[in-house]
């Protein structure tokens, strides 16, 4: 299997949301240029090549080459070599404290440009959650027990930074479980913010990447502004990867199968909610661009 999961030639709209085929095949030249915010768990070459990290690099680059305006974010994992990657702190964006579970966590923003491209990447950093740690697992291969809190910090860090940039995305595209909290926050806690009032959210589904659940504390830490605790009552107390994925689906405007085999129950959940699904295929750029347009 190629490392790069190329995505979709078919847009599947389920009953009650049918779209004429000719509108789906609209020329990309006729499409309005959009502002696309990519929120990625991994991006090559800052982390090892995986299907997720290569897609995190190639899709934004391709969308930008089609003259859409983009912003790209990922966590500043402790495995990233800042000197080799030429990361530097953006002082005007750093300095905010985010309170999670009654504890202040400083938000640090760094930026770098992907070599041989025009794509700039903003890194969300914090000593407690990212810069001194690996990605999902520790040195012993065990999932970090506070992975849920890390995802919350990442989501809020991105959304607050985009506000500071005074940039209004038309579409937010989330890739990887670390970004799964974003759809909930966009549609609840940040829905009245001018930056996100009209924003559509797309979530790409990948195969499982967490072994342990996020713990009973996750729901409490997740509550923020209009993301009220009662909104989370329909999810299991112990959030696992499926519950996280279900929540992302519930608050997304569209779902993309980023790999040929993703969780069938999540896909069925999206179908029942009448959410458009873009199926996996060997082509990816034009169908995804059209998917953005259809939303």
C-alpha positions in Angstrom: 0.0 0.0 0.0 1.3 3.5 -0.8 2.2 5.6 2.1 0.1 8.4 0.7 -3.7 7.7 1.2 -5.1 9.3 -1.9 -8.7 10.2 -1.5 -11.9 9.9 -3.4 -13.5 10.2 -6.7 -17.0 9.9 -5.4 -19.0 12.1 -3.1 -21.7 10.1 -1.4 -24.7 12.1 -0.2 -27.2 10.0 1.6 -31.0 10.4 1.2 -32.4 13.8 2.0 -29.2 15.4 0.8 -29.0 14.5 -2.9 -26.9 16.8 -5.1 -27.1 16.9 -9.0 -24.1 15.1 -10.5 -23.4 18.0 -12.8 -22.9 20.3 -9.8 -20.4 17.8 -8.2 -18.4 17.8 -11.5 -18.2 21.6 -11.6 -14.9 22.8 -13.0 -12.3 23.8 -10.3 -11.8 27.0 -12.3 -15.3 28.0 -11.5 -15.0 27.4 -7.7 -14.7 30.3 -5.4 -11.3 30.5 -3.7 -11.6 29.5 -0.1 -9.7 29.8 3.2 -8.9 26.3 4.5 -7.6 25.7 8.0 -5.8 22.3 8.3 -5.5 21.0 11.8 -3.1 18.0 11.6 -1.8 15.5 14.2 1.2 14.8 12.1 3.1 16.4 9.2 6.1 15.1 7.4 9.1 15.9 7.5 8.7 17.0 11.1 7.7 13.5 12.1 8.4 10.1 10.5 6.6 9.3 7.3 3.2 7.7 7.8 0.0 7.8 5.8 -1.2 10.5 8.2 1.9 12.6 8.1 2.4 12.5 4.4 -1.2 13.5 3.8 -0.7 16.2 6.3 2.0 17.6 4.1 0.8 16.9 0.6 -2.9 17.9 0.9 -2.3 21.5 2.1 0.4 21.9 -0.5 -1.9 20.8 -3.3 -4.8 22.9 -2.1 -2.6 25.9 -1.9 -1.3 25.3 -5.4 -5.0 25.6 -6.5 -4.9 29.2 -5.2 -6.8 28.6 -2.1 -5.6 30.4 1.1 -4.5 28.0 3.8 -3.2 27.9 7.4 -1.7 24.7 8.8 -1.3 23.7 12.5 0.2 20.7 14.3 1.5 20.0 17.8 5.1 20.6 18.6 6.0 17.1 19.6 9.1 16.6 21.7 10.6 14.5 19.0 10.8 17.4 16.6 14.3 18.9 16.1 13.7 22.6 16.3 17.0 23.6 14.8 16.9 21.2 12.0 13.3 22.1 11.2 14.1 25.9 11.6 11.3 26.5 14.0 11.1 29.8 15.8 8.7 31.3 18.3 6.1 33.8 17.2 6.1 36.2 20.1 3.0 38.1 19.2 0.9 34.9 19.2 2.4 33.3 22.3 1.8 34.2 25.9 -1.8 33.2 26.5 -2.7 30.8 29.3 -5.3 28.1 28.8 -7.0 26.7 31.9 -7.6 23.0 31.8 -8.8 21.1 34.9 -8.2 24.3 37.0 -4.6 24.5 35.9 -3.0 27.3 33.8 -1.0 26.0 30.8 1.0 28.6 28.8 0.4 28.5 25.0 3.5 28.9 22.9 3.3 29.3 19.1 6.2 28.4 16.8 6.4 28.5 13.0 8.4 26.9 10.2 8.1 26.4 6.5 8.1 22.9 4.9 11.2 22.6 2.8 10.7 23.0 -0.9 7.2 24.3 -0.6 5.4 27.6 0.3 3.5 25.9 3.2 4.1 27.5 6.6 3.2 25.3 9.6 2.2 26.7 13.0 3.2 24.6 16.0 1.2 24.5 19.2 3.7 24.1 22.1 3.6 23.7 25.8 6.1 22.1 28.2 3.5 20.0 30.1 1.8 18.5 27.0 4.2 18.6 24.0 7.7 19.8 24.0 9.0 17.3 26.5 7.0 14.4 25.3 6.7 12.0 22.3 3.4 11.8 20.4 0.8 9.2 21.5 3.0 6.9 23.7 5.8 7.3 26.2 9.3 5.6 25.9 7.8 2.3 27.2 5.2 2.3 24.4 2.3 3.2 26.8 -0.4 5.7 25.9 0.0 8.9 27.9 -2.8 9.0 30.5 -3.5 12.7 29.7 -3.8 12.3 26.0 -7.3 13.7 26.2 -6.2 16.8 27.9 -3.4 17.2 25.3 -6.1 17.1 22.6 -8.2 19.7 24.4 -5.2 22.0 24.8 -4.3 21.6 21.1 -7.8 22.3 19.9 -8.2 25.4 22.0 -4.7 26.6 21.2 -5.3 26.4 17.5 -8.7 28.1 17.6 -7.4 30.9 19.8 -4.4 31.5 17.6 -6.5 31.7 14.5 -8.5 34.4 16.2 -5.3 36.3 16.9 -4.3 36.0 13.3 -7.6 37.7 12.4 -8.2 35.1 9.8 -11.6 33.6 9.0 -11.6 30.1 7.6 -14.3 28.9 5.3 -13.5 25.3 6.0 -11.6 23.6 8.9 -10.2 20.2 7.9 -9.2 17.9 10.9 -6.8 15.0 10.5 -5.9 12.6 13.3 -7.4 11.9 16.7 -5.5 14.8 18.2 -7.8 17.2 16.3 -11.0 15.3 17.1 -12.1 17.9 19.8 -12.1 20.7 17.3 -15.5 20.1 15.7 -17.3 20.2 19.1 -15.6 23.4 20.1 -16.2 25.1 16.7 -20.0 24.3 16.8 -20.5 25.2 20.5 -17.8 27.1 22.5 -16.7 29.2 19.5 -19.9 29.3 17.4 -20.5 33.0 18.2 -16.9 34.1 17.4 -16.8 36.0 14.1 -13.8 33.8 13.0 -16.0 30.6 13.1 -19.7 31.7 12.8 -19.9 30.4 9.1 -17.1 27.9 9.1 -17.7 24.3 7.9 -15.8 21.4 9.6 -14.5 18.3 7.8 -13.1 15.3 9.6 -10.9 12.7 8.0 -11.2 9.2 9.5 -8.1 7.1 9.8 -7.6 3.6 11.4 -7.2 3.4 15.1 -4.2 4.8 16.8 -5.0 4.8 20.6 -4.9 1.7 22.8 -6.3 3.1 26.0 -9.3 5.3 26.7 -9.0 8.9 27.7 -10.3 8.4 31.3 -13.2 9.6 33.3 -11.6 13.0 33.7 -11.8 13.8 30.0 -15.4 14.9 30.1 -14.8 17.3 32.9 -11.8 18.8 31.2 -13.6 19.1 27.9 -16.4 21.3 29.2 -15.8 24.9 28.1 -18.1 27.8 27.5 -21.1 26.5 25.5 -19.6 23.0 25.3 -21.7 22.2 28.4 -21.4 18.9 30.3 -25.0 17.9 29.2 -23.9 17.8 25.6 -21.5 15.0 26.6 -24.2 12.9 28.4 -24.7 10.7 25.3 -21.1 9.5 25.3 -19.5 6.8 27.4 -18.0 8.0 30.7 -14.7 6.5 29.7 -13.9 8.1 26.3 -12.1 5.7 24.0 -11.1 6.3 20.4 -14.6 5.3 19.1 -16.3 7.8 21.4 -13.9 10.5 20.4 -14.5 9.7 16.7 -18.3 9.7 17.3 -18.1 13.1 18.9 -16.0 14.4 15.9 -18.6 13.0 13.5 -21.5 14.5 15.4 -20.2 18.0 15.1 -18.7 17.8 11.5 -20.3 19.0 8.3 -18.6 16.3 6.2 -16.5 13.1 6.7 -13.6 11.8 4.6 -12.5 8.2 4.5 -8.7 8.8 4.5 -8.0 5.1 4.3 -9.8 2.2 2.7 -10.7 0.6 6.0 -11.9 2.8 8.7 -14.3 2.1 11.6 -17.5 0.9 10.0 -19.6 1.9 13.0 -18.4 5.4 12.7 -19.4 5.5 9.0 -22.8 4.1 9.9 -23.2 6.7 12.6 -22.5 9.4 10.0 -25.0 7.9 7.6 -27.7 7.8 10.2 -27.0 11.5 10.9 -27.2 12.2 7.1 -23.7 13.6 7.1 -22.0 13.7 3.6 -19.2 11.1 3.3 -16.4 11.3 0.8 -15.2 7.7 0.1 -11.6 6.5 -0.2 -10.1 6.4 -3.7 -6.8 6.7 -5.4 -7.4 10.3 -6.4 -7.6 13.0 -3.9 -7.0 16.7 -4.7 -9.9 17.6 -7.0 -12.5 15.5 -5.2 -11.6 17.0 -1.8 -11.6 20.5 -3.3 -15.1 19.8 -4.7 -16.2 18.4 -1.4 -15.2 21.6 0.3 -17.3 23.5 -2.3 -20.4 21.3 -1.8 -20.5 21.9 1.9 
